[in-house]
Amino acid sequence: MRPVIAISITSPYVTLEKWLEMSGMKEQTARDMIKQNRIPTKPTPKGKTRSLVEINVAAMTVEALKGYDVNVNA
């Protein structure tokens, strides 16, 4: 029987500034990775521009679990 592990994501999105604090990454590196679609962000509504960048932590967590034999239940 496989063990059950619960992962709690307190906020599915965090600001770029908060994510930089959490990850320790430099801002320019993160912005470059966002432009390369290597860091997922909250989609911008059509026709809108947004100066606030929000990192999709939930998507990053799911991506990190890929490659392992786990079931993701929301």
Steps between C-alpha positions, in 0.01 A plus 500: 500500500630843405520766770281807478685830510309826529649813347330822597539808282398801706480727198490381138653831385769716661643830383831498321657679796377233746614221269846656471517503879387136518732372226805720551513563124614833359223713350650528150552124483136442598372755247708334227358159598145640495557634147626154401186343657717306744316653798120488475309819577137596548344565159428860409134559402459563128548863405654587837855573598616437853806628676454259793662166418353203690681166501283188469633296793232232456614430143862487612411248772317274254793526256744407777298186575500381137731210442412347835234237547249726675134579460404865524156562646365851529 
